[in-house]
Amino acid sequence: MPLQISTPKDPFDAVVVGSGATGGWAAKYLTEAGWNVALLEAGAKITRKYYTEHVQSWQMQYLGFPPVMSHERPIQSLCYACRETNHQ
């Protein structure tokens, strides 16, 4: 996708950098309050392969606990929520 450049007629009241969990909510509340908000995002393009929260352990190659995870992320590997499909 090519870079999109737009020139607004009015200045923005706020600029939110990142549309993650916090930035998305901040932009939502500010726009609902009537503010003119610019939301900047530079993250990777999200595709269907990133939606893995419903993959069952028996469907994963290492049943959810790949050996590389305990070496690269020893603290995270202790958490039940850090799994083979989302540890990166």
N, C-alpha and C positions, 0 to 999 in steps of 0.2 A: 504494500500500500504506500503510495507516495506521501510525502510530508504535507500536512494540511496547514496552511497559513491563512489566518483570517485577520482582518483589521476591523475591530469593533468601532461603532460610531460613538458609543458612550464608554467612559472608563469603567473598570470593574470596581466593585465595592470590596471584593476579597479575591484572593488567589489561593486555591487549595492545591498543594503539590502532592500527588499520589491519590489514587482512588481506592486504596485498600480499605480495611475495616474501619479505620478512623476517618480517613479523608472522605470516603463515600458518605458517611453519616454527617460529617461537618458540612459538606456541600449540600446535602439534602436539607438540613435544618436552616442553613443560610438562605437557600433559594426559597424555602417555604416562608421565611420571614420577609421575603421581598427583595433580598439583596441580589445584585447582578454579580454572579460568581464565574470565575474562570477556573476550570478543573484541568490540571496538567497531569498527564500520565505518560511514563516512558518505559513501562514494564514490557515484558515479553508478551507476545500474542498468545492468548489462552485458547486452546483447542479442546476437543472432547477427551483426549488422552489424559488431561490434567484432572478430570473429574473422577477421582478414584476413591472417594470416601465410602462408597458402598461395596467395594470389592471385598469379598470374604477372604479370610486367611488361607483357606484351602485352595483358593484360586491363584495364589501367588507362588512364585518359584521357590522362595525360601520360607513359606508359611508365615510371612510377615516380618521376619527377622533376618535380613541378609547379613552375612559375616562382615562385610565391609562397614556396615553401620556401627558396630561396636568399636571398631578401630578408629574411624573418622569422627564419630560423635558419641563418645563413651557416656556422657551425661544424658544426652537425649535418648540414647538406646535404653535407658532405664525406665523411661516413661511409656506407659501403655499406649499413648496416642501417637507416638512416633513409630511409624511402621514402614515397611518396604515400599509402599506406594507413595508416601508423602515425606520421607526423611530428607529430601533435598530442598 
